[in-house]
Amino acid sequence: MAIKGDELVKFATQQFVRYIETPPQVRKENRTSAKASREPWLTRWFGLGPISLFIWWRGRTMNRQR
């Protein structure tokens, strides 16, 4: 289901007007809350594999120190 050209322009215009009409402070708060709720970049880019290796490696080195 493709969007026709005029519908796409109308949608983009509505989004732009909504963005411009919001106060700058609210936009800044929205950005900071969105950044805070994002998952770490390692998980976003590579999944859970690197995190599981990191946890395994950290546990391995901690066991050696004991």
N, C-alpha and C positions, 0 to 999 in steps of 0.2 A: 504494500500500500504506500505509494509514493505521494509526497505532498506537492501540490501544484506550486508554481512560482509565486503567484500572488498570495497564497496562504502562507508560504514561507516568509515572505516579506512582512506580512501582517504580524506573524508570530515574533519575528526578530524585532520589529518596531515596538511591540507591546513589552517585550523583555527589556529592551533598552530604556523605554520610558519608565518602567517600574524601577529599574536600577537608578536612573537619574533622580527620580522623585524621593528615593529614600535618603534620609540625612546621612552625612558622611560618618558620623559617630556610630550609627546603627550598622552601616556597611563594615566599618572596622571591627565592631564586636562580632559580626557574623563571620568575618574572615578568621579572627582569632579562635572562635569556638570551633570552626570547621578544621583548623589546623590542629587543635588540641584533640579532637575526636578521631583524627586519622591514625591508622596503624603505622608502626615504624617502617621506614623505607626498606629495610632488609626484607621484611615480610612481604611488602607490596611488590617488590621487584623479583624476589626469588622464592617465595613461598615459605613453608615451614622447615625445609631441609637444612638451610644454614643455621637456623635458630636451634634445631635439635643437635646439630654438630657442635655448636658453641656451648650448649648446656652440657653435653657429654664431655667435651674437652675440659671445661671448667671443673666439673666433678672429678675428672681423672687427675687433674693437677692438684686439687684440694686433697684427694686421698693420699697422694704422694707426700704431701707436707705433714701429714699426721704421723 
